[in-house]
């Protein structure tokens, strides 16, 4: 578990904030490491209470969505609807 902490922090928080700034520029001003860490903490806490799996944002997922054309929030809605 301890070895996973820096890896998760690096990929889920720091790298994701950097990827969002790279792809979206000034439109990603609200995506900060603090906000990413808070949303991961809140999501995982809520998920734990209902018996769900842990989750994170991840720079790889953000890059995949961007490269495949998901540039707006509606893309996340459609992905969720398909699942």
N, C-alpha and C positions, 0 to 999 in steps of 0.2 A: 504494500500500500504506500509506504513512504517513497519508494522509487517512482511511483506513478504520479505523485503530486507535482514535481517540476515539469514532467512531460505534459500533463493535462493543462497546467497553467500556461506553458509555452504555446501549445497548439490551440487550446480553446479560448485563451484570453489574448495573449500578446500577438500571436500570428494572425488571429482572426481580425483584430482591430487594424493591423497593418494591411491585410488583404482588402478589407473594406475601404480603407483610405486610398489604396492603390486603384481599385476598380471604380469607386464612386466619387472620389475627390471630396469636394466640400459638402456634397449631399450626405456623406457619412460622418459628419461632425458629431452627431449624437452617439456614435458607436465608439465608446471609450473602454479601456480595460476595466475600469471600475464598474461600469454598467454591465459589461459582459459577465464579469465575475458575480455580480449581484443577481443577474437573471439566471445564471447557472445554479447558484445557491438556492434561490427561491424555487426554481423548477425541480431540482433534485429533492428538496425538502418536501414539497407537495407530492412528488412522485413516490417518495418513500412512505408517506402516510396512506397512500391508496394501493401500495404493493406494486408499484411500477418499477421500471428499470432506470438506472442512472442515465443521464444524457449530458451532452455538451454541444457547443456550437461547432467548433472545428474549422480550421482554415481550409481543409480539403473539401468539405461540403460546400462552403461558400464559393470556392473556386469552381467546383463542378456545376453548381447552379448557374453561376455567371457565364461560364463557357458554353453551357447548353441553352442559353438564351433567357434565363429567368432574371429579368431586370427589375421587376415590380413585385409588390407584396401579393398580388393576385396569383402569382405562380405558386406560392406556398399554399394558398387556399386550394388550388386545383390539385396539387400533389396530395394534400391531406384528404380531399374528397375522393381521389382514386384509391387511396389506402382504406 
